[in-house]
Amino acid sequence: MSDKKIVFFDIDGTLYEFDKGIPDSAVEGLKRLKENGHIIILCTGRPVSSLFPEILCLPHDGVISGAGTRVEFGDKVLRNELLSNELLMQTVPRMEKNGCTAVLEGPEYLSCRMDGDAFDYFRILLRLRDDYPERLKEMDLMTDRTCKITVAIKDMEAFERMIPELSRAFELARYEDEPYTEMMPKNISKADGIRILLEELEIPLKNTYAFGDGPNDMEMLQYVEYGTAMGNAEKQVLETAKYRTEGMWEDGIYHALQRYGLI
């Protein structure tokens, strides 16, 4: 498969927006990409448990989820990395004591303090509660199967003091405009998930493309040959990506696929 082109798409802020959905031009671009024989991979920070039908109905050949913690191609799972429960028990209570609201994200479900304020910060929990309640549960640090943690930060100074310690055990993807941070297992990222998939499919880096907008996309956009930031991306992403395109609602995906000669 070494002559194949492979394209990696972030979801939130790149292909999909809560309450608005997916731009028609992006849907058309992915359809044409598939018709032209290229490989499409959804590459998202979301775990499998929060990939909703309107996302999975997009043309795709595989999924890198949980910001690189899980890698699937067709029916084959190439990686399914989980955080240890010992690490969760060491980390989450301390973060909560310092003003963080944590959501544990895993391949089967998300968990949180159901009587806490998590529903005020994470819209995805409301969607799960209303439409997929079997994918949402009370947090249990001793048993939860978790691939990453997302935290809403209420006391930034307290969180900043924890960063040196957290960085020893986690990869941190910090948002500039909102007080949120994603925490993945150390040395795991979307780029690392891409590496595993490229080795499996024997596709060279020269045939790789990616689109993203957020901090957990930065390694991915640097790793592939044609890493492209959306026009609506965060400043740090726009400054570090090799290429950029228009915003997602300005037909950015479709225009870029045309410019690259993929459709």
C-alpha angles and dihedrals in degrees: 000000000000093000093057123108113225124200125196120204127195111214115211111062092003107057103358141038127190113253092007105058128202125335112250090229091058091051090050091047093053092047091053091044089055092046089054091058099251124141117249121202125183105219111189145157088227118099119233090262093067098043100112125205094256088060098042091049089070114102108268142145100205145357133231104194139172089041091295100325093111126038123187132174116183106317094335122101109207097178137010107174120183133187114246116254089229089061091047091052091049095047114032100057091050092050091048090050088055096053104272128135109211132202118191112214123201140162094260103033148345120243133198142150095290093200093046133083098273091111089060091060107031118057090186089069090058090053092049093047093050102038109017108026091161088068094057127069146158113281115260111177093192097058112015116122101225132173098178143358127228118196134193108213121217098168107043095181091055091048092049089057090056096050098090091055095040091050091061091063104025144043106234124210107190124194119224102205100037132042096248134117130187117213120202130176112282115278093011123116140140087272091057090050089051090051091056092049094047090052091050093049096036093231118155122232091245088071096052130108131174139182127201147143110196141070094263087059097058098089090045093052091049094046101053124068095244107032108176127192119209116240088244093053123126116271094252090054094048090050096051104035118100093225139014138203137188121292121282093256090046090064091260096157095049095046093049093049088053093048091050090052092239094124 
